[in-house]
Amino acid sequence: MNSVQIRSAERALSVGTWLIVAGAMLYSILTVTPLMARHTPPGWGWTAPILPLVVDAAVVIVVRLDAVLARLGGRGGRWPVVLRWMTGAMTLALNVADSALKKDLVGVAVHAVAPLLLIVTAETGLAYRRAIAAAQEAQEARQRAERERAEQAAREREEAAERWARAEREHAALLAREQREHEARLAREQAEREERARREERKRAEARERAEREARERAQREREQTQRERERREREAAERERRERAALLAGGPVDEKLSEEKARRIVHAAFVEGLPVRAAVELCGWSIGWVSARYQELRDQPTPASSAGRPVNGTALASRP
């Protein structure tokens, strides 16, 4: 299979996946909105579509980022798996809730089709993308190996031509010397010189190879040591930040407003840990409006890719009426 066929398969998989996701999202919104409207306080009926939109937005994030990671041959760890299955379970539960409350088994079965299809499609699409990425990587490796073999063959041909030309020059020189000196002595001396040159060349080549091999091994050891040291520092920094956030959040609800500096640290820790606005209000003693403004400032700040997944739940909870 060539690269064109692989790209065609990826496009077909992507188009099919997004068609299923779009259909499931539309069906979920139309199914869940009436249920949410019936269970929403008077005056807040306009918020009924928000919950299915939030859940489906999480589904879109999971499907999109899983596709990117699979294309790059990477894995997001356990949290993307948790989010993928949690959003699938939420979508399934919201879709069948109305029929389940009415004890309508046929309705439960009918409304479970789209969420189940979405869950299975997400998992299957991820597996397909990883398989396609692995196959494409193997194909690229084969192509690189073929190019290297062709380059090696070309170099060998050039070296053979150069050796032939050098041999011709040496032969001409030998003939010139044979005219002035005895043929046997010149031939013997020439043979001795050539043998000595070959031995020295072999020794020099072996010395160069040993030096290059030792340099590569030394560089590899230095890179591995640097990588281990960097990973250790990153783990220590992450653990230190986690302990600081845990210490800030361990104080529990307060009865009076804390200082603004400490309140800001508590709000930042609550935002990173995904706590809702009300929980942050209880921890710092400040008003909901002030805490909501701090949350919005934190959302507007650029978020590192490594922690981009955690504030999502906190944001969704903070904006829920």
Long-range contacts (C-beta under 8 A, 24 or more apart in sequence): 1-135, 1-139, 3-136, 3-139, 6-132, 6-135, 6-136, 6-139, 9-132, 10-71, 10-129, 10-132, 13-125, 13-128, 13-129, 13-132, 14-67, 16-121, 17-63, 17-67, 17-121, 17-122, 17-125, 18-63, 20-117, 20-118, 20-121, 21-59, 21-60, 21-63, 21-118, 21-121, 23-114, 24-56, 24-59, 24-91, 24-114, 24-115, 24-117, 24-118, 25-52, 25-56, 25-59, 25-60, 27-95, 27-114, 28-52, 28-55, 28-56, 28-91, 28-94, 28-95, 28-114, 28-115, 29-53, 29-56, 31-94, 31-95, 31-98, 31-111, 32-94, 32-95, 32-97, 34-98, 35-94, 35-97, 35-98, 44-321, 47-321, 50-319, 50-320, 51-94, 51-320, 52-94, 54-316, 55-87, 55-90, 55-91, 55-94, 56-91, 58-83, 58-87, 58-312, 59-87, 59-88, 59-91, 59-118, 59-122, 61-312, 62-87, 62-122, 63-122, 63-125, 66-122, 66-125, 66-126, 66-129, 67-125, 67-126, 67-129, 70-126, 70-129, 70-130, 70-132, 70-133, 71-129, 71-133, 72-133, 73-130, 73-133, 73-134, 73-137, 79-309, 80-309, 83-309, 84-122, 84-123, 85-119, 88-115, 88-118, 88-119, 88-122, 91-115, 91-118, 91-119, 92-116, 92-119, 244-269, 245-269, 245-272, 245-273, 248-283, 249-273, 249-275, 249-283, 251-283, 252-283, 253-282, 253-283, 254-282, 254-283, 254-284, 254-285, 255-285, 256-285, 257-284, 257-285, 257-286, 258-284, 258-285, 258-286, 264-294, 267-291, 267-294, 267-295, 267-298, 268-294, 268-298, 270-314, 271-295, 271-298, 271-311, 271-314, 272-307, 272-310, 272-311, 273-310, 273-314, 274-310, 274-311, 274-312, 274-313, 274-314, 274-317, 275-314, 275-317, 276-314, 276-317, 276-318, 276-320, 277-317, 277-318, 292-318
